[in-house]
């Protein structure tokens, strides 16, 4: 690898992220993200009739929540300078 000073910009994108999501926050994000993702899929599979916009919002929110939980990093937390870690 190398030190942060010797890393190329692409390497630093992943390595320079400071984890800012704690265990409870991560668990809630995984649970809620999974529910929203499944909800969105159910709407698009026409198991539920809420309309495509509601389904798309559910899919989008679910993917964002699951992604931030898996990365242990929330860019909004970084912008406002907070952490649940």
N, C-alpha and C positions, 0 to 999 in steps of 0.2 A: 504494500500500500504506500505509505509515506506519511509525512506530516501534513497538516492542513496547508502549510505554506507551499508544499511541492505538488499538491494535487491539481489536476486540470479542472476547469470549470464544470465539466460534466460529472466528474467524480464527486465534486463538492456538493452538488445538488442533493444527493441522498445522504452523504455523510454529515453535512452541516445542519441537517434538521435536528433540532432539539426536541426530544419527546416532551409533549405537554398535555398528554391525556393519561389520567390515572386509571386504576383498575376498575373502579365503580363506573366511571364515565365510559370506559371502553365496553364494559358489559352492557350498559344501557344502550349504547350506540349499536352494538351487534344485535341485540334483541329488537330494538325499534327499527333498525335498518332492514333486518330480515323480514319483519312483518310488513313494512312498507313495500319492499321489493316483491314479496309474494302477492300483496294486494294489487300492485301494478300489473304483475303478470296475469293475475286472475281477471282483471278488467280487460286486458287485451285478448285473453283467451275466451272472453265473453261468458265467463262463469259469474261475473258480477256486472251489473249494468249501471255504471257511474259515468260513462263517457270517456272518450280518449284523452281529454285534457287532464282529468283527474287521475287516470291511469299513468300518464306520462309524468305527472308530478310525483306520484308514488314511486315510480321506478327511479326517477332522478334523485329524490331524497334518500331512498334506500341505498342506492349506489354510493352517494356521497357519505352517508353515515357509516356504511360498511368499509369504505375506503379509508376514511380517517381513523376508524377503529383499528384496522389492520396495520396502518402505518404508525399508529400512536402519535399522530401529529395532526393538529387542527390549525389551518392557516388563519382562521378568524381569531382564535385564541392568541396567536402570535401578533396579529395586528393590534389587538387591544391590550396586549402585554399581560395575559393571565395564563394560568396553568392549573390543572386539577391533579397534577402529579404530586 
